[in-house]
């Protein structure tokens, strides 16, 4: 079995041709859902590693500042304090600029919802209980598409909240200068 090591979703997976055999269509759609789950899992992992790694590195640098002050009596280590502080500001800015924490949590949430929906569909529980196969599949497609649509609206909400915070901070700064 050939494995695809790409972490993105191939565009051809989005196009499922209508076939005479409904089972084939269902199988193809389940493959698409599996690819989405894999994609969101990988993206969540990457952002978690970057977010936690940069923050641990930042904490180590911050811990060096008081230690270097202790040794600065014998040796001039002012450059180390300055460099550590500057680098911590840079790391904090990078994590905020790229929204690493938000992306990690949002990708993880979407992956979890997709896996949960797939398990309910596979086991015939929840909204799928007691339904005919075509009905189950239609509900499954609707729910998966809703989850993916909600992810898009969550990104929009995050962007809006950041924009509002930025406007509020600029407005407060302008008002305090008057």
C-alpha positions in Angstrom: 0.0 0.0 0.0 1.5 3.3 -1.1 1.4 6.0 1.6 1.1 9.6 0.9 3.4 11.7 3.1 2.0 15.0 2.0 0.4 17.0 4.8 -2.0 18.9 2.5 -5.2 17.7 1.0 -5.0 17.0 -2.7 -7.5 19.0 -4.7 -8.6 16.0 -6.6 -10.1 14.6 -3.4 -12.7 17.3 -3.4 -14.3 16.2 -6.6 -16.3 13.0 -6.1 -18.1 12.0 -9.2 -21.7 10.8 -9.0 -21.6 7.1 -9.6 -24.3 4.6 -10.2 -23.1 2.6 -7.2 -23.9 4.6 -4.0 -21.4 2.4 -2.0 -18.5 3.6 -4.2 -19.5 7.3 -3.6 -19.7 6.6 0.2 -16.3 4.9 0.2 -14.8 7.9 -1.7 -16.3 10.4 0.7 -15.0 8.4 3.7 -11.5 8.6 2.1 -11.9 12.4 1.8 -12.9 12.6 5.5 -9.9 10.4 6.5 -7.7 12.8 4.6 -9.2 15.8 6.4 -8.7 14.1 9.7 -5.1 13.4 8.9 -4.6 16.9 7.6 -6.0 18.5 10.8 -4.1 16.1 13.0 -0.8 17.0 11.3 -1.5 20.7 11.3 -2.4 20.6 15.0 0.8 18.7 15.8 3.0 21.2 13.9 1.5 24.2 15.6 1.6 22.6 19.1 5.3 21.8 18.7 6.1 25.2 17.5 4.0 27.0 20.1 5.3 24.9 23.0 8.9 24.9 21.8 9.1 28.6 21.3 7.5 29.2 24.7 9.9 26.8 26.5 12.8 28.5 24.7 11.5 31.9 25.8 11.2 30.7 29.4 14.8 29.5 29.4 16.0 32.8 28.1 14.0 34.7 30.7 15.6 32.4 33.4 19.0 33.3 32.1 18.5 37.0 32.9 18.6 36.8 36.7 21.4 34.2 36.5 23.5 36.5 34.3 22.9 39.4 36.8 24.4 37.2 39.5 27.6 36.7 37.5 27.7 40.2 36.2 29.6 41.2 39.3 32.7 39.5 38.1 32.1 39.7 34.3 30.2 42.2 32.2 27.2 40.3 30.9 24.9 43.2 30.1 24.9 42.1 26.4 23.4 38.7 27.5 20.6 40.4 29.4 19.9 42.7 26.4 20.1 39.8 23.9 17.9 37.5 26.0 15.2 40.2 26.5 15.2 41.2 22.8 15.0 37.6 21.7 12.1 36.9 24.1 10.2 39.9 22.6 10.9 38.5 19.2 9.7 35.0 20.1 6.5 36.4 21.7 5.8 38.5 18.6 6.3 35.5 16.3 3.9 33.3 18.3 1.3 36.1 18.3 1.8 37.1 14.7 1.3 33.5 13.4 -1.5 32.7 15.9 0.2 29.5 16.8 -1.9 28.8 19.9 -5.1 29.6 18.1 -4.2 27.5 15.1 -3.2 24.5 17.2 -6.4 24.6 19.2 -8.7 25.2 16.2 -7.0 22.4 14.1 -7.3 20.0 17.1 -10.9 20.9 17.6 -11.8 20.3 14.0 -10.0 17.0 13.9 -11.7 15.9 17.1 -15.2 16.8 15.7 -14.5 15.0 12.5 -13.3 11.8 14.2 -16.3 11.9 16.6 -18.7 12.2 13.6 -16.9 9.4 11.7 -17.2 7.1 14.8 -20.9 7.9 15.2 -21.5 7.2 11.5 -19.4 3.9 11.5 -21.2 2.6 14.6 -24.7 3.8 13.7 -25.1 5.7 17.0 -26.6 9.1 17.7 -28.4 10.7 14.8 -27.5 7.6 12.7 -29.3 5.1 14.8 -32.3 3.4 13.1 -31.8 5.1 9.8 -31.5 3.6 6.3 -28.1 3.6 4.7 -28.8 6.5 2.2 -30.2 8.6 5.0 -27.2 7.9 7.2 -24.8 8.8 4.5 -26.7 12.1 3.6 -26.7 13.1 7.3 -23.0 12.2 7.6 -22.1 14.4 4.6 -24.2 17.2 5.9 -22.6 17.0 9.4 -19.0 16.8 8.0 -19.6 19.8 5.7 -21.1 21.7 8.7 -18.0 20.9 10.8 -15.7 22.2 8.0 -17.9 25.2 7.5 -17.8 26.0 11.2 -14.0 25.8 11.1 -14.0 28.6 8.4 -16.4 30.7 10.5 -14.1 30.1 13.6 -11.2 31.5 11.6 -13.3 34.5 10.7 -14.3 35.1 14.3 -10.6 34.9 15.4 -9.6 37.5 12.7 -12.5 39.7 13.8 -11.6 39.6 17.5 -7.9 40.4 16.7 -9.0 43.3 14.6 -11.3 44.6 17.3 -8.5 44.3 19.9 -6.1 46.1 17.7 -8.6 48.9 17.0 -9.4 49.2 20.7 -5.7 49.3 21.6 -5.0 52.0 19.0 -8.1 54.0 20.1 -7.0 53.8 23.8 -3.5 54.9 23.0 -4.7 57.8 20.9 -7.2 58.9 23.6 -4.5 58.8 26.3 -2.2 61.0 24.2 -4.8 63.7 23.9 
